[in-house]
Amino acid sequence: MKLATLCYVTDKKTNSTLMLHRVKKENDYHEGKWNGLGGKFELGESPEECAIREIAEECGLKVKSVKMKGFITFPLFDEKDDWYVFLFTSDDFTGELIDSPEGNLAWIKNEKLTELNLWDGDKIFIPWLFKDGFFSAKFNYKNGKYVNHDVSFY
């Protein structure tokens, strides 16, 4: 079992979200895909601490607060482990973007997000991030291909 965070940093002024095009890491399961920012928990971290640390490491921005929007279970996503992912948004940041070690960063207009080369499940849940409330979902993949999902909205 792997615990991770995924955060979508938004700029309300430009109606854009910071996305990471995963093209730099060797043997990256997400190679070529666009993702939000995030990663695995370190010992003793809360989900919020993990999200804030990962954002700083991956893009250089200092996030003051994050808002938890959902929780997704990805059974055997990488064919090895179940992934449990806390999803956040944040529009409370300062700083300048760095050259990310994981890929190329870009601000993408929110209405264009689902046109990117995303995992198929991401095209489903990303719009949920911009709605009021909280969701809990399970997304099933087989051999890297989306199969189906279940979701509860709160």
ABEGO torsion letter per residue (X at the ends): XBBBBBBBBBBAAAGBBBBBBBAABBGBAABGBBBBBEEBBBBGBBAAAAAAAAAAAAAGBBBABBBBABBBBBBGAAGABBBBBBBBBBABBBEBBBBBAAEBBBBBBAAAAAABBBBAAAAAAAAAAABBEBBBBBBBBBGGBBABBBBBBX
